[in-house]
């Protein structure tokens, strides 16, 4: 029989309990309580049931705007983990992408102030002291203490915001909503303006630009034929080029050599296993105005004409080859033919396009 001195049994807190405690810390603006509460959330995350993780995601995302600046990015990472664990990505995306916008803005402010105060190597987030960076960039006439603090926080945490944003942008519904609302355009503009050298934004921008369930009108100038296709989850134009050759040449619609089946599989859903599979070019990809569309770009580069992205195929001016695959391995890609245009429709569409620029002009 237990003695009277035996302490009562204390139940281990659940992830739901920890989320409620973190909500209370944010509601009372208790920054000292926030860190331990967030640590408890992180500690319980791995053992929580999937349903509990899914429910926690939107609740944690709602706390992001009011969380303390430095640990806010770590909270965003937990939100991203919740999305990867089954939380509704659309319900979590807004605050995460707003946080990424703030981080991009602040990081660029630090870069600009760094240049204005003497330049030199930018601070290393892993080795340098953020307090020293703050002292250097703060100036009441340009960037006050609070703005300087946010700029330093942004520089030190941008990589974490990138990871959190990746988790939500990996979902087609989020990409569609963010593009329709203009959020993606703003983020891409900020990313293009960013000039720092400690954060590689290429992967995230390719993901944000990815098109889903997107019609594509393809006009082949040498044969005068046209095709309406639909593309899904294509992260780069190398990938699109390979799949165009598979669908149009492999499908018997255009003359040429069908691409290697392995290159096609890697452009759709197969994963690289360490070997290098070479894909070869079949066309010159051209915009309706005659400008070249480079394989190094993304399908979002293809201009919209009369409501549909329109691509013209021209003969290759030189041979091209590249390593087959997808720039973003996590997302499978698809390209499928919906219909072949009637000859008169294809001719009418082609008549509104301009032949490809000469190579010497395209390379300027």
C-alpha positions as CSV (number, residue, x, y, z in Angstrom):
1,X,0.0,0.0,0.0
2,X,1.4,3.4,-1.0
3,X,2.3,5.7,1.8
4,X,0.6,9.1,2.3
5,X,3.9,10.7,1.2
6,X,3.7,9.2,-2.3
7,X,3.3,12.0,-4.9
8,X,0.2,11.8,-7.0
9,X,0.6,10.4,-10.5
10,X,1.2,13.1,-13.1
11,X,0.1,12.4,-16.6
12,X,2.6,13.1,-19.4
13,X,1.5,16.2,-21.3
14,X,0.3,15.6,-24.9
15,X,1.2,17.7,-28.0
16,X,-2.3,19.2,-27.7
17,X,-1.5,20.3,-24.2
18,X,1.8,21.8,-25.3
19,X,0.2,23.7,-28.1
20,X,-2.3,25.2,-25.6
21,X,0.6,26.2,-23.4
22,X,2.3,27.9,-26.3
23,X,-0.9,29.7,-27.3
24,X,-1.1,31.0,-23.7
25,X,2.4,32.3,-23.9
26,X,1.7,34.2,-27.1
27,X,-1.6,35.5,-25.8
28,X,0.1,37.0,-22.7
29,X,3.2,38.1,-24.7
30,X,5.3,36.1,-22.3
31,X,8.5,35.9,-24.3
32,X,10.4,34.1,-21.4
33,X,7.7,31.4,-21.4
34,X,7.6,31.1,-25.2
35,X,11.0,29.3,-25.6
36,X,10.4,26.5,-23.1
37,X,6.8,26.1,-24.4
38,X,8.0,25.8,-28.0
39,X,10.7,23.3,-26.8
40,X,8.0,21.2,-25.3
41,X,6.0,21.2,-28.5
42,X,9.1,20.1,-30.4
43,X,9.9,17.4,-27.8
44,X,6.4,15.9,-28.0
45,X,6.0,16.2,-31.8
46,X,7.8,12.9,-32.6
47,X,5.6,10.7,-30.4
48,X,2.2,12.4,-31.2
49,X,-0.5,10.6,-33.1
50,X,-1.0,11.7,-36.8
51,X,-4.4,13.2,-36.0
52,X,-2.9,15.3,-33.2
53,X,-0.1,16.5,-35.5
54,X,-2.6,17.4,-38.2
55,X,-4.7,19.4,-35.7
56,X,-1.7,21.2,-34.3
57,X,-0.5,22.6,-37.6
58,X,-3.1,25.4,-38.2
59,X,-3.1,26.3,-34.5
60,X,0.6,26.8,-34.5
61,X,0.6,28.7,-37.8
62,X,-1.9,31.1,-36.3
63,X,0.7,32.0,-33.6
64,X,3.4,33.0,-36.1
65,X,2.5,36.7,-36.5
66,X,2.7,37.3,-32.7
67,X,5.6,35.1,-31.8
68,X,9.0,36.6,-30.8
69,X,11.1,37.4,-33.8
70,X,14.1,35.0,-33.4
71,X,12.2,31.9,-32.3
72,X,9.4,32.6,-34.7
73,X,11.3,30.9,-37.5
74,X,11.7,27.7,-35.3
75,X,8.0,27.7,-34.8
76,X,7.6,28.0,-38.6
77,X,9.7,24.9,-38.9
78,X,7.4,23.0,-36.6
79,X,4.4,24.2,-38.7
80,X,6.2,22.8,-41.8
81,X,6.8,19.5,-40.0
82,X,3.1,19.4,-39.1
83,X,2.2,19.9,-42.8
84,X,4.6,17.1,-43.8
85,X,2.8,15.0,-41.1
86,X,-0.6,15.6,-42.5
87,X,-1.8,19.0,-41.4
88,X,-3.8,21.0,-44.0
89,X,-1.2,22.9,-46.0
90,X,-3.7,25.6,-47.1
91,X,-4.7,26.3,-43.5
92,X,-1.0,26.7,-42.6
93,X,0.4,28.5,-45.6
94,X,-0.7,32.1,-45.1
95,X,1.4,32.9,-42.0
96,X,4.4,30.9,-43.2
97,X,4.6,32.7,-46.5
98,X,4.0,36.0,-44.8
99,X,7.0,35.2,-42.5
100,X,9.1,34.3,-45.6
101,X,8.2,37.7,-47.1
102,X,9.3,39.5,-43.9
103,X,12.5,37.4,-43.9
104,X,13.4,38.2,-47.5
105,X,12.7,41.9,-46.9
106,X,14.8,42.0,-43.8
107,X,17.7,40.1,-45.2
108,X,17.9,42.4,-48.2
109,X,17.8,45.4,-45.8
110,X,20.8,43.9,-44.0
111,X,22.7,43.4,-47.3
112,X,22.0,47.0,-48.4
113,X,23.0,48.5,-45.0
114,X,26.2,46.3,-45.0
115,X,27.2,47.8,-48.4
116,X,26.4,51.3,-47.2
117,X,28.6,50.8,-44.1
118,X,31.7,49.7,-45.8
119,X,30.9,46.4,-47.5
120,X,33.1,43.4,-47.1
121,X,32.1,39.8,-46.3
122,X,28.5,39.5,-45.1
123,X,28.1,38.0,-41.6
124,X,28.2,34.2,-41.3
125,X,25.0,33.1,-39.5
126,X,26.8,30.1,-38.1
127,X,29.9,31.8,-36.8
128,X,29.4,35.6,-36.4
129,X,27.7,37.5,-33.6
130,X,24.3,38.9,-34.5
131,X,24.8,41.7,-31.9
132,X,27.8,43.0,-33.8
133,X,25.9,43.0,-37.1
134,X,23.1,44.9,-35.4
135,X,25.5,47.5,-34.1
136,X,26.9,48.0,-37.6
137,X,23.7,48.4,-39.5
138,X,21.5,50.4,-37.0
139,X,21.2,54.1,-37.7
140,X,18.3,56.2,-36.4
141,X,18.2,58.1,-39.7
142,X,18.0,55.0,-41.9
143,X,17.2,51.8,-39.9
144,X,16.1,52.3,-36.3
145,X,16.9,49.8,-33.6
146,X,13.8,47.7,-34.1
147,X,14.1,47.6,-37.9
148,X,17.8,46.7,-37.5
149,X,16.9,43.9,-35.1
150,X,14.4,42.5,-37.6
151,X,16.9,42.7,-40.4
152,X,19.5,40.8,-38.4
153,X,16.9,38.2,-37.3
154,X,15.9,37.8,-41.0
155,X,19.5,37.3,-42.1
156,X,20.1,34.7,-39.4
157,X,16.8,32.8,-39.9
158,X,16.0,33.1,-43.7
159,X,17.1,29.5,-44.3
160,X,14.6,28.3,-41.7
161,X,11.8,30.2,-43.4
162,X,12.8,28.7,-46.7
163,X,12.4,25.2,-45.3
164,X,9.0,26.0,-43.8
165,X,7.8,27.6,-47.0
166,X,9.0,24.6,-49.0
167,X,6.8,22.3,-46.9
168,X,3.7,24.3,-47.8
169,X,4.7,25.1,-51.4
170,X,5.2,21.4,-52.0
171,X,1.4,21.1,-52.3
172,X,-0.4,22.1,-55.5
173,X,-3.3,23.7,-53.6
174,X,-1.0,26.1,-51.9
175,X,0.8,26.9,-55.2
176,X,-2.5,27.6,-56.9
177,X,-3.9,29.8,-54.1
178,X,-0.7,31.7,-53.6
179,X,-0.4,32.4,-57.4
180,X,-4.0,33.5,-57.6
181,X,-3.7,35.9,-54.6
182,X,-0.5,37.5,-55.9
183,X,1.5,36.2,-52.9
184,X,3.8,34.2,-55.2
185,X,4.5,37.2,-57.4
186,X,5.5,39.3,-54.4
187,X,7.8,36.6,-53.1
188,X,9.4,36.0,-56.4
189,X,10.0,39.7,-56.8
190,X,11.7,39.9,-53.4
191,X,13.8,36.8,-54.2
192,X,14.9,38.3,-57.5
193,X,15.9,41.5,-55.6
194,X,17.9,39.6,-53.0
195,X,21.6,40.0,-53.5
196,X,23.1,38.2,-50.5
197,X,25.4,35.2,-51.0
198,X,24.6,33.0,-48.0
199,X,21.1,31.9,-49.0
200,X,20.4,29.9,-52.2
201,X,16.8,30.7,-53.2
202,X,16.8,28.8,-56.6
203,X,15.1,25.7,-55.4
204,X,12.3,27.5,-53.6
205,X,11.7,29.9,-56.5
206,X,11.5,26.9,-58.9
207,X,8.9,25.3,-56.6
208,X,6.9,28.5,-56.3
209,X,6.8,28.9,-60.1
210,X,5.7,25.3,-60.7
211,X,2.5,25.1,-62.7
212,X,-0.3,22.6,-61.9
213,X,-3.0,21.3,-64.3
214,X,-1.8,24.0,-66.8
215,X,-2.9,23.9,-70.5
216,X,-0.1,24.2,-73.0
217,X,-0.5,25.0,-76.7
218,X,2.4,23.6,-78.7
219,X,2.8,24.7,-82.4
220,X,5.4,22.9,-84.5
221,X,6.6,25.2,-87.3
222,X,8.3,22.6,-89.5
223,X,5.2,20.4,-89.9
224,X,2.6,23.2,-89.4
225,X,0.8,21.1,-86.7
226,X,-0.5,22.0,-83.3
227,X,-1.3,20.2,-80.1
228,X,-3.1,21.1,-76.8
229,X,-1.4,19.4,-73.9
230,X,-1.7,19.7,-70.1
231,X,1.3,19.9,-67.8
232,X,1.5,19.1,-64.1
233,X,4.3,19.5,-61.5
234,X,7.1,20.4,-64.0
235,X,9.9,22.1,-62.2
236,X,12.2,23.0,-65.1
237,X,12.2,23.3,-68.8
238,X,14.8,20.5,-69.3
239,X,12.1,18.2,-67.9
240,X,9.4,19.7,-70.1
241,X,11.7,19.3,-73.2
242,X,12.2,15.6,-72.5
243,X,8.5,15.0,-72.0
244,X,7.5,17.0,-75.1
245,X,9.8,14.7,-77.2
246,X,8.2,11.6,-75.5
247,X,4.6,12.7,-76.1
248,X,5.0,14.2,-79.6
249,X,7.8,12.1,-81.2
250,X,7.2,9.0,-79.1
251,X,3.5,9.3,-79.8
252,X,4.1,9.4,-83.6
253,X,2.9,12.9,-84.1
254,X,6.3,14.4,-85.0
255,X,9.4,13.0,-86.8
256,X,12.5,12.4,-84.8
257,X,14.2,10.1,-82.3
258,X,12.1,9.1,-79.3
259,X,14.0,9.9,-76.0
260,X,15.6,7.2,-73.8
261,X,12.8,5.6,-71.7
262,X,15.0,6.1,-68.6
263,X,15.3,9.8,-69.3
264,X,11.5,10.0,-69.6
265,X,10.9,8.0,-66.4
266,X,13.3,10.3,-64.5
267,X,11.4,13.3,-65.9
268,X,8.1,11.8,-64.6
269,X,8.5,10.0,-61.2
270,X,11.6,7.8,-61.1
271,X,14.4,8.7,-58.8
272,X,18.1,8.9,-59.7
273,X,20.1,6.0,-58.3
274,X,23.6,7.5,-58.7
275,X,23.9,6.9,-62.4
276,X,23.9,9.7,-65.0
277,X,21.3,9.3,-67.7
278,X,21.8,11.7,-70.6
279,X,18.8,13.3,-72.3
280,X,19.2,14.9,-75.8
281,X,17.4,17.9,-77.3
282,X,14.8,17.5,-80.0
283,X,13.6,21.0,-80.6
284,X,14.4,24.7,-80.2
285,X,11.8,26.0,-77.8
286,X,10.6,29.4,-78.9
287,X,8.1,32.0,-77.6
288,X,5.4,33.3,-80.1
289,X,7.5,36.5,-80.5
290,X,10.5,34.5,-81.7
291,X,12.6,34.8,-78.5
292,X,14.2,31.6,-77.3
293,X,13.0,29.8,-74.2
294,X,16.0,28.3,-72.4
295,X,16.0,24.8,-70.9
296,X,17.6,26.3,-67.8
297,X,14.3,28.2,-67.1
298,X,10.9,27.0,-65.9
299,X,7.6,26.3,-67.9
300,X,6.3,29.5,-66.3
301,X,8.5,31.4,-68.7
302,X,6.2,30.3,-71.6
303,X,4.1,33.3,-72.4
304,X,0.3,33.3,-72.2
305,X,-1.4,34.2,-75.5
306,X,-5.2,34.4,-75.6
307,X,-5.5,32.7,-72.2
308,X,-3.2,29.7,-72.8
309,X,0.6,29.3,-72.6
310,X,1.9,29.0,-76.1
311,X,5.1,27.4,-77.2
312,X,6.5,27.1,-80.7
313,X,8.9,24.3,-81.7
314,X,11.6,25.1,-84.2
315,X,14.5,23.0,-85.6
316,X,17.5,22.8,-83.3
317,X,20.3,25.2,-84.3
318,X,22.8,22.9,-82.5
319,X,22.8,19.7,-80.5
320,X,22.0,19.8,-76.9
321,X,22.2,17.3,-74.1
322,X,21.8,17.3,-70.3
323,X,21.5,15.1,-67.3
324,X,17.9,13.7,-67.2
325,X,15.8,14.2,-64.2
326,X,13.7,16.7,-62.3
327,X,15.1,19.8,-60.6
328,X,12.7,19.1,-57.7
329,X,12.8,15.4,-57.1
330,X,10.1,15.3,-54.5
331,X,7.3,16.1,-57.0
332,X,6.4,13.9,-59.9
333,X,5.8,15.6,-63.3
334,X,3.3,14.9,-66.0
335,X,2.6,16.0,-69.5
336,X,-0.3,14.6,-71.5
337,X,-1.8,15.2,-74.9
338,X,-5.4,16.4,-74.8
339,X,-6.1,16.9,-78.5
340,X,-4.4,17.5,-81.9
341,X,-5.4,20.8,-83.5
342,X,-7.3,20.8,-86.8
343,X,-5.0,21.9,-89.6
344,X,-6.8,25.2,-90.1
345,X,-6.6,26.0,-86.4
346,X,-2.9,25.2,-86.2
347,X,-2.2,27.3,-89.3
348,X,-4.2,30.2,-87.9
349,X,-2.3,30.0,-84.6
350,X,1.1,29.7,-86.3
351,X,0.4,32.7,-88.5
352,X,0.3,34.9,-85.4
353,X,3.8,33.8,-84.3
354,X,7.3,35.0,-85.4
355,X,10.1,32.6,-86.5
356,X,12.9,32.1,-84.0
357,X,15.6,34.7,-83.6
358,X,19.0,33.9,-85.1
359,X,21.3,32.3,-82.6
360,X,23.6,35.3,-82.5
361,X,20.7,37.5,-81.5
362,X,19.4,35.1,-78.9
363,X,22.8,34.8,-77.2
364,X,23.2,38.6,-76.8
